[in-house]
């Protein structure tokens, strides 16, 4: 049963991948990277602010 799922997924990927424009893939990768970096920076700033203002949990 598991090999059927892998075969279906592999066939689907091989069928869809050639039809995707390279530009869309590059834009998706860039947006995911930007979102990850932004999320990390916001988390670091909020942690720093909470320590600075004395709001951290004890």
N, C-alpha and C positions, 0 to 999 in steps of 0.2 A: 504493500500500500504506500509506503514512504517513497519508493522509487518512482511511483506514478506522479506524486506531487512534485518531485524534483524534475521529472521529465516535462511536466506541464509548465512549470515555472521557467525552465531552460528554454523551451520552445517559445514561450511568450516573450522572454527577453530577446531571444534571437530574432523574433519577428518584429518587435517594436524598435529595437536599437538602430537598425539601419535607416529607419524612417524619421529619426529625430535629427534635426539640424544641429550641427556642432555648436553654433552660436548659443542655442538654448541651453545646452549642457554647460557651456562655459559660464553663462550668466547665472545659472542655478548654483554652480560651485562658488562663484564669487559672492552671491547673495547669502549662501549658507555660511561662508567664512566670515563675512561682515557681521551677520547676525550673531555668530558665536563669539567673536571678539567683542562686540558691543555688549552682549549679555555678561561676559566675564568682567569687563571694565566697570559696568554698572554695579555688579555684585561687590567688587573690590572697593569702589567708592562708597557704597552704602555701608559696608562693614567698617570702613575707616571713619565715616561720619558717626556711626552708632558708638564706636569706641570714644571718639572725640567728645561727643555729647553725653557720654555716660549712660547710654541706653542699652548696653549689651546685657544679655541674660547671665545670671550668676548660677 
